[in-house]
Amino acid sequence: MYRTTINISEPVLQQAKLKALREQVTVSEVIRELLARWLADEIELVPGDRAHDRRVALARAARGMWADQDPDAYLAAIRTGLKERDEELAHAHLDA
């Protein structure tokens, strides 16, 4: 058996532990069963880019971004400004 670490929010883990206790199973058994069923295509996950959503939330929290601003659009706008500045500097060096 291989040991690994997964990230689960505290409220979800507590609820899972309570339910597992009531049903006389361990959380590890539940996870192994769900993974086996997912691999056998018995369970389908809800489509969507959860990783992207998580990165967006982390970027907003880390940079203090407004909730309505998309970090990808923000970064694209910054990169555009940097590209224009670099072009101006290149031309300035050529003219000097």
C-alpha distances in whole Angstrom, upper triangle without the diagonal:
4,7,10,13,16,19,21,24,25,27,24,22,24,25,22,21,24,24,21,22,25,23,21,18,15,15,12,12,15,14,11,14,16,14,14,18,19,17,19,22,23,23,25,25,28,30,31,30,28,27,31,32,30,32,35,34,33,36,39,37,37,41,42,43,45,43,45,44,42,40,41,44,45,43,45,48,48,47,50,52,51,52,55,56,55,57,60,59,59,62,64,63,65,68,68
4,7,10,13,17,18,22,23,26,23,20,23,25,21,21,24,24,21,23,26,24,23,19,16,15,12,13,16,13,11,15,16,14,15,18,18,17,20,22,23,23,24,24,27,28,29,27,26,24,28,29,27,28,32,31,30,33,35,34,34,37,39,40,42,40,42,41,39,37,37,41,42,40,42,45,44,44,47,49,47,48,52,52,51,53,56,55,55,59,60,59,61,64,65
4,7,10,14,16,19,20,23,20,18,20,22,19,18,22,22,20,21,25,23,22,18,15,14,10,13,15,12,12,15,16,14,16,19,19,18,21,23,24,23,25,24,26,28,28,27,24,23,27,28,25,26,30,29,27,30,33,31,31,35,36,37,39,38,40,39,37,35,36,40,40,38,40,43,43,42,46,47,46,47,50,51,50,52,55,54,54,58,59,58,60,63,64
4,7,10,13,16,18,20,18,16,19,21,18,18,22,22,20,22,25,24,23,19,16,14,11,14,15,12,12,16,16,14,16,19,18,18,21,23,23,22,23,21,24,25,25,23,21,20,23,24,21,23,26,25,24,27,29,28,28,31,33,34,36,34,36,36,33,32,32,36,36,34,37,40,39,39,42,44,42,43,47,47,46,49,51,51,51,54,56,55,57,60,60
4,7,10,13,14,17,16,13,16,18,16,16,20,21,19,21,24,23,22,19,16,13,11,15,15,12,13,17,16,14,17,20,19,19,22,23,24,22,23,21,23,24,23,22,19,17,21,21,18,20,23,22,21,24,26,24,24,28,29,30,32,31,33,33,31,29,30,33,33,32,35,37,37,37,40,41,40,42,45,45,45,47,50,49,50,53,54,54,56,58,59
4,6,10,12,15,13,11,15,16,14,15,18,19,17,20,23,22,22,19,15,12,11,14,14,10,12,15,14,13,16,18,17,18,21,21,22,19,20,17,19,21,20,18,15,15,18,18,15,17,20,19,18,21,23,22,22,26,27,28,30,28,30,30,28,26,27,31,31,30,33,35,35,35,38,40,39,40,43,44,43,46,48,48,49,52,53,53,55,57,58
4,7,9,12,11,10,13,15,13,15,18,19,18,20,23,23,23,20,17,13,13,16,15,12,15,18,16,15,19,20,18,20,23,23,23,20,20,17,19,20,19,17,14,13,16,16,13,15,18,16,15,19,20,19,19,23,24,25,26,24,27,27,25,24,25,29,29,28,31,33,33,33,36,38,37,39,42,42,42,45,47,46,47,50,51,51,54,56,57
4,6,8,7,6,10,11,10,12,15,15,15,18,20,20,21,18,15,12,13,15,14,12,15,17,15,15,19,20,18,20,23,23,22,19,20,17,18,19,19,18,14,14,17,16,13,16,19,17,16,20,21,19,20,24,24,25,26,24,27,27,26,25,26,30,30,30,32,34,34,35,38,39,39,41,44,44,44,47,49,49,50,53,54,54,56,58,59
4,6,5,6,9,10,11,12,14,16,16,18,20,21,22,20,17,14,15,18,16,15,18,20,18,18,22,22,21,23,26,26,25,22,21,18,19,21,19,19,15,15,18,16,13,16,18,15,15,19,19,17,19,22,22,23,24,22,25,26,25,24,26,29,29,29,32,34,34,35,38,39,39,41,43,44,44,47,49,49,50,53,53,54,56,58,59
4,6,5,6,9,10,10,12,14,15,16,18,20,21,19,16,13,16,19,17,16,19,21,19,21,24,24,23,26,28,28,27,24,24,22,22,24,23,22,19,19,22,20,17,20,21,18,18,22,22,19,21,25,24,26,26,24,27,28,28,27,29,32,32,32,35,37,37,38,41,42,42,44,46,46,47,50,51,51,53,56,56,57,59,61,62
4,5,5,6,9,10,11,12,14,15,17,18,20,19,17,14,17,19,17,16,20,21,19,21,24,24,23,26,28,28,26,23,24,21,21,23,23,23,19,20,23,20,18,21,22,19,19,23,23,21,23,26,25,26,27,24,27,28,28,28,30,33,33,33,36,38,38,39,42,43,43,45,48,48,49,51,53,53,55,57,58,59,61,63,64
4,5,5,6,9,10,11,12,14,15,16,18,16,14,11,14,16,13,13,17,18,16,17,21,20,20,23,25,24,23,20,20,18,18,21,20,21,17,18,21,19,17,20,22,19,20,23,23,22,24,27,27,27,28,25,27,29,28,28,30,33,33,33,36,38,38,39,42,43,43,45,48,48,49,51,53,53,55,57,58,59,61,63,64
4,5,5,6,9,10,10,12,14,15,16,14,12,9,11,14,12,12,15,16,15,17,20,20,20,22,25,25,23,20,21,19,20,23,23,23,19,20,23,21,19,22,24,21,21,25,25,23,25,29,29,29,30,28,30,31,30,30,32,35,35,35,38,40,40,41,44,45,45,47,49,50,50,53,55,54,56,59,59,60,62,64,65
4,5,5,6,9,10,11,12,14,15,14,12,10,13,16,14,14,18,19,18,20,23,23,23,26,28,28,26,23,24,22,23,26,26,26,22,23,26,24,22,25,26,24,24,28,28,25,27,31,30,31,32,29,32,33,33,33,35,37,37,38,40,42,42,43,46,47,47,49,52,52,53,55,57,57,59,61,62,63,65,67,68
4,5,5,6,8,10,11,12,14,13,12,10,14,15,13,14,17,18,16,19,22,21,21,24,26,26,24,21,22,20,21,24,25,25,22,23,26,24,22,26,27,24,25,29,28,26,29,32,31,32,32,29,32,33,33,33,35,38,38,38,41,43,43,44,47,48,48,50,53,53,54,56,58,58,60,62,63,64,66,68,69
4,5,5,6,8,10,10,12,10,9,7,10,11,9,10,14,14,13,16,18,18,18,21,23,23,21,18,20,19,20,23,24,24,21,23,26,24,22,25,27,25,25,29,29,28,30,33,33,33,33,31,33,34,33,33,35,38,38,39,41,43,43,44,47,48,48,50,53,53,54,56,58,58,60,62,63,64,66,68,69
4,6,5,6,9,10,10,9,7,6,10,11,10,12,15,15,15,18,20,20,21,23,25,26,24,22,23,22,24,27,27,27,24,25,28,27,25,28,30,27,27,31,32,29,31,35,34,35,36,33,36,37,36,36,38,41,41,41,44,46,46,47,49,51,51,52,55,56,56,59,60,60,62,64,65,66,68,70,71
4,5,5,6,9,10,10,10,9,13,14,12,15,18,18,17,20,22,22,23,26,27,27,25,23,25,24,25,28,29,29,26,28,31,29,27,30,32,29,29,33,33,31,33,37,36,37,37,34,37,39,38,38,40,42,43,43,46,48,48,49,52,53,53,55,57,58,58,61,63,63,64,67,68,68,71,73,73
4,5,5,6,8,9,9,9,13,12,10,13,16,15,15,18,20,19,21,24,24,25,22,20,22,21,23,26,27,28,25,27,30,28,27,30,32,29,30,34,34,32,34,38,37,38,38,35,37,39,38,38,40,42,43,43,46,48,48,49,52,53,53,55,58,58,59,61,63,63,65,67,68,69,71,73,74
4,5,5,6,5,6,6,9,9,8,11,13,13,13,16,18,18,19,22,23,23,21,20,22,22,23,27,28,29,26,27,31,29,27,31,33,30,31,35,35,33,35,39,38,39,39,36,39,40,39,39,40,43,44,44,46,49,49,50,52,54,54,55,58,59,59,61,64,64,65,67,69,69,71,73,74
4,5,5,6,7,9,12,12,11,14,16,16,17,20,21,21,23,25,26,27,25,23,26,25,27,30,32,32,29,31,34,32,30,34,35,33,33,37,37,35,37,41,40,41,42,39,41,43,42,42,43,46,47,47,49,51,52,52,55,57,57,58,61,61,62,64,66,66,67,70,71,72,74,76,77
4,6,8,10,11,15,14,13,16,18,17,18,21,22,22,24,26,27,27,25,23,26,26,27,31,32,33,30,32,35,33,32,35,37,34,35,39,39,37,39,42,42,43,43,40,42,44,43,43,45,47,48,48,51,53,53,54,57,58,58,60,63,63,64,66,68,68,69,72,73,74,76,78,79
4,6,9,10,13,11,10,14,16,14,15,19,19,19,21,24,24,25,22,21,24,24,26,29,31,32,30,31,35,33,32,35,37,35,35,39,39,38,40,43,43,43,43,40,43,44,43,43,44,47,48,48,50,53,53,54,56,58,58,60,62,63,63,66,68,68,69,72,73,74,75,78,79
4,7,10,12,10,11,14,15,14,16,19,19,20,22,24,25,26,23,23,26,26,28,31,33,34,31,33,36,35,33,36,38,36,37,40,41,39,41,44,44,45,45,42,45,46,45,45,46,49,49,50,52,54,54,55,58,59,59,61,64,64,64,67,69,69,70,73,74,74,76,79,79
4,7,8,7,7,11,11,11,13,16,16,17,19,21,21,23,21,20,23,23,26,29,30,31,28,30,33,32,30,34,36,34,34,38,39,37,39,42,42,43,43,40,43,44,42,42,43,46,47,47,49,52,52,52,55,57,56,58,61,61,61,64,66,66,67,70,71,71,73,75,76
4,5,5,7,9,10,11,13,14,16,17,18,20,21,23,21,20,23,22,25,28,29,29,26,27,31,30,28,31,33,31,31,35,36,34,36,39,39,40,41,38,41,42,40,40,41,44,44,44,46,49,49,49,52,54,53,55,58,58,58,61,63,63,64,67,68,68,70,72,73
4,5,5,6,9,10,11,12,14,15,16,18,20,21,19,18,20,19,22,24,25,26,23,24,27,26,24,27,29,28,28,31,32,31,32,35,36,37,37,35,37,38,36,36,37,40,41,40,43,45,45,46,49,50,50,51,54,55,55,57,60,59,60,63,64,64,66,69,70
4,5,5,6,9,10,11,12,14,15,16,18,20,19,18,20,19,22,25,26,26,23,23,27,27,25,27,30,28,28,32,33,32,33,36,37,37,38,36,38,39,37,36,37,40,41,40,42,45,45,45,48,50,49,51,54,54,54,57,59,59,59,62,64,64,65,68,69
4,5,5,6,9,10,11,12,14,15,17,18,17,16,19,19,22,25,26,27,24,25,29,29,27,30,32,31,31,34,36,34,36,39,40,40,41,38,40,41,39,38,39,42,43,43,45,48,48,48,51,53,52,53,56,57,57,59,61,61,62,65,66,66,68,71,71
4,6,5,6,9,10,11,12,14,15,16,15,14,16,16,19,22,23,24,22,23,27,26,25,28,30,29,29,32,33,32,34,37,38,38,38,35,37,38,36,36,37,40,41,41,43,45,46,46,48,51,50,51,54,55,55,57,60,60,60,63,65,65,67,69,70
4,5,5,6,9,10,10,12,14,15,14,13,15,14,17,20,21,21,19,20,24,23,22,25,27,26,26,29,31,30,31,34,35,35,36,33,35,36,34,33,34,37,38,38,39,42,42,42,45,47,47,48,51,52,52,54,56,56,57,60,61,61,63,66,67
4,6,5,6,9,10,11,12,14,14,13,16,16,19,21,23,23,21,22,26,26,24,27,30,29,29,32,34,33,34,37,38,38,39,36,38,39,36,36,36,39,40,40,41,44,45,44,47,49,49,49,53,54,53,55,58,58,58,61,63,63,64,67,68
4,5,5,6,9,10,11,12,11,11,14,15,18,21,23,24,22,23,27,27,26,29,31,30,31,34,35,35,36,39,40,40,40,37,39,39,37,37,37,40,42,41,43,46,46,46,49,51,50,51,54,55,55,57,60,60,60,63,65,65,66,69,70
4,5,5,6,9,10,11,9,8,11,11,14,17,19,20,19,20,23,23,22,25,28,27,28,31,32,32,33,36,37,36,37,34,35,36,34,34,34,37,38,38,39,42,43,43,45,48,47,48,51,52,52,54,57,57,57,60,62,62,63,66,67
4,5,5,6,9,10,10,9,11,11,15,17,19,19,18,19,22,23,22,24,27,26,27,30,31,31,32,35,36,36,37,34,35,35,33,32,32,36,37,36,38,41,41,41,43,46,45,46,49,50,50,52,55,55,55,58,60,60,61,64,65
4,5,5,6,9,9,9,12,13,17,19,21,22,21,22,25,26,25,28,30,30,30,33,35,35,36,39,40,39,40,37,39,39,36,36,35,39,40,40,41,44,45,44,46,49,48,49,52,53,53,55,57,58,58,60,62,62,64,66,68
4,5,5,6,5,6,9,11,15,17,20,21,20,22,25,25,25,28,30,30,31,33,35,35,36,39,40,39,40,37,38,38,35,36,35,38,40,40,41,44,45,44,46,49,49,49,52,54,53,55,58,58,58,61,63,63,64,67,68
4,5,5,6,5,7,8,12,14,16,18,17,18,21,22,22,24,27,27,28,30,32,32,33,36,37,36,37,34,34,35,32,32,31,35,36,36,37,40,41,40,43,45,45,45,48,50,49,51,54,54,54,57,59,59,60,63,65
4,5,7,8,9,11,15,16,18,19,19,20,23,24,24,26,28,29,29,32,34,34,35,37,39,38,39,36,37,37,34,33,32,36,38,37,37,41,42,41,43,46,45,45,49,50,49,51,54,54,54,57,59,59,60,63,64
4,5,8,10,13,16,17,20,22,22,23,26,27,27,29,31,32,33,35,37,37,38,41,42,41,41,38,39,39,36,36,35,38,41,40,40,44,45,44,46,49,49,48,52,53,53,54,57,58,57,60,62,62,63,66,67
4,5,7,10,13,14,17,19,19,21,24,24,25,27,29,30,31,33,35,35,37,39,40,39,39,36,36,37,34,34,33,36,38,38,38,41,43,42,44,47,47,47,50,51,51,52,55,56,56,58,60,61,61,64,66
4,7,10,13,15,19,21,21,23,25,25,26,29,30,31,32,34,36,36,38,40,41,40,40,37,37,38,35,36,35,38,40,40,40,43,45,44,46,49,49,49,52,54,53,55,58,58,58,61,63,63,64,67,69
4,7,10,12,15,17,17,19,22,22,23,25,27,27,28,31,32,32,34,37,37,36,36,33,33,34,32,32,32,34,37,36,37,40,41,41,43,46,46,46,49,51,51,52,55,56,56,58,60,61,62,64,66
4,7,9,12,14,15,17,19,19,20,23,24,25,26,29,30,30,32,34,35,33,33,30,30,31,28,29,29,31,33,33,34,37,38,38,40,43,43,43,46,48,48,49,52,53,53,55,57,58,59,61,63
4,6,9,11,11,14,16,16,17,19,21,21,23,25,26,27,29,31,31,30,30,27,27,28,25,26,25,28,30,30,31,34,35,35,37,40,40,40,43,45,45,46,49,50,50,52,54,55,56,59,60
4,7,10,10,13,14,14,15,18,19,19,21,23,24,25,27,29,29,28,27,24,24,25,22,24,23,26,28,28,29,32,33,33,35,38,38,39,41,43,43,45,47,48,49,51,53,54,55,57,59
4,7,9,12,12,12,15,17,17,18,21,22,23,24,26,28,28,26,26,23,23,23,20,22,21,23,25,26,26,29,31,30,32,35,35,36,38,40,40,42,44,45,46,48,50,51,52,54,56
4,6,9,9,9,11,13,14,15,17,18,19,21,23,24,25,23,23,20,19,19,17,18,17,19,22,22,23,25,27,27,29,31,32,32,35,37,37,38,41,42,42,44,46,47,49,51,52
4,5,5,6,9,10,11,13,14,15,17,19,20,21,22,20,21,18,18,18,15,15,14,17,19,19,20,23,24,24,26,28,29,29,32,34,34,35,38,39,39,42,43,44,46,48,49
4,5,5,6,9,10,10,12,14,15,16,18,20,21,19,20,17,18,18,15,15,15,18,20,20,21,24,25,25,27,30,30,31,34,35,35,37,39,40,41,43,45,46,47,49,51
4,5,5,6,9,10,10,12,14,15,16,18,19,18,20,18,19,18,15,14,14,17,19,18,20,22,23,23,25,28,28,29,31,33,33,35,37,37,38,41,42,43,44,47,48
4,5,5,6,9,10,10,12,14,15,16,18,16,17,15,16,14,11,11,10,14,15,15,16,19,20,20,22,24,25,25,28,30,30,32,34,35,35,38,39,40,42,44,45
4,5,5,6,9,10,11,12,14,15,16,14,15,12,13,13,10,11,11,14,15,16,18,20,21,22,24,26,26,27,30,31,32,34,36,37,38,40,41,42,44,46,47
4,5,5,6,9,10,11,12,14,15,14,15,13,15,15,12,12,13,16,17,17,19,21,21,22,25,27,27,28,31,32,32,34,36,37,38,41,42,43,44,46,47
4,5,5,6,8,10,10,12,14,13,15,13,15,13,11,9,10,14,14,13,16,18,18,19,22,23,23,25,27,28,28,31,33,33,34,37,38,39,41,43,44
4,5,5,6,9,10,11,12,10,11,10,11,10,7,6,8,11,11,12,14,16,16,18,20,22,22,24,26,27,28,30,32,32,34,36,37,38,40,42,43
4,5,5,6,9,10,10,9,11,9,11,11,10,9,12,14,14,15,17,19,19,21,23,24,25,27,29,29,30,33,34,35,37,39,40,41,43,45,46
4,5,5,6,8,10,10,12,11,14,13,12,10,13,15,14,14,18,19,19,20,23,24,24,26,28,29,29,32,34,34,35,38,39,39,42,44,44
4,5,5,6,8,8,10,11,13,11,9,7,10,12,11,11,14,16,15,16,19,20,20,22,25,25,26,28,30,30,32,34,35,36,38,40,41
4,6,5,5,5,7,7,10,8,9,7,11,12,11,12,15,16,15,18,20,21,21,24,26,26,27,30,31,31,33,35,36,37,40,41,42
4,6,5,7,9,9,12,12,12,11,14,16,14,15,19,19,18,21,23,23,24,27,28,28,30,32,33,34,36,38,38,39,42,43,44
4,6,8,11,12,15,13,14,11,14,16,14,14,18,18,17,19,22,22,22,25,27,26,27,30,31,31,33,36,36,37,39,41,41
4,5,9,11,13,11,12,10,13,14,11,12,15,15,14,16,19,19,19,22,24,23,25,27,28,28,31,33,33,34,37,38,38
4,7,9,12,11,12,11,15,15,12,14,17,17,16,19,21,21,21,24,26,25,27,30,30,31,33,35,35,37,39,40,41
4,6,8,7,9,8,12,12,9,12,15,14,14,17,19,19,20,23,24,24,26,28,29,30,32,34,34,36,38,39,40
4,5,5,9,10,13,13,11,14,16,15,16,19,20,20,22,25,25,26,28,30,31,32,34,36,36,38,40,41,42
4,6,8,10,13,13,12,15,17,17,18,21,22,23,24,27,28,28,30,32,33,34,37,38,39,41,43,44,45
4,7,10,12,11,11,14,16,15,17,20,21,21,23,25,26,27,29,31,32,33,35,37,38,40,41,42,44
4,6,9,8,7,11,12,12,13,16,17,18,20,22,23,24,26,27,28,30,32,33,34,36,38,39,40
4,5,5,6,9,10,11,13,14,16,17,19,20,22,23,25,26,28,29,31,32,33,35,37,38,40
4,5,5,6,8,10,10,12,14,15,16,18,20,21,22,24,26,27,28,30,31,33,35,36,38
4,5,5,6,9,10,11,12,14,15,16,19,20,21,23,25,26,27,29,30,32,33,35,36
4,5,5,6,9,10,11,13,14,15,17,19,20,21,23,25,26,27,29,31,32,33,35
4,5,5,6,9,10,11,13,14,16,17,19,20,22,23,25,26,27,29,31,32,33
4,5,5,6,9,10,11,12,14,15,16,18,20,21,22,24,26,27,29,30,32
4,5,5,6,9,10,10,12,14,15,17,19,20,21,23,24,26,27,29,30
4,5,5,6,9,10,11,13,14,16,17,19,20,22,23,25,26,27,29
4,5,5,6,9,10,11,12,14,16,17,18,20,21,23,25,26,27
4,5,5,6,9,10,10,12,14,15,16,18,20,21,23,24,26
4,5,5,6,9,10,11,13,14,15,17,18,20,21,23,25
4,5,5,6,9,10,11,12,14,16,16,19,20,21,23
4,5,5,6,9,10,10,12,14,15,17,18,20,21
4,5,5,6,9,10,11,12,14,16,17,18,20
4,5,5,6,9,10,11,12,14,16,17,19
4,5,5,6,9,10,10,12,14,15,17
4,5,5,6,9,10,11,12,14,16
4,5,5,6,9,10,11,12,14
4,5,5,6,9,10,10,12
4,5,5,6,9,10,11
4,5,5,6,9,10
4,5,5,6,9
4,5,5,6
4,5,5
4,6
4
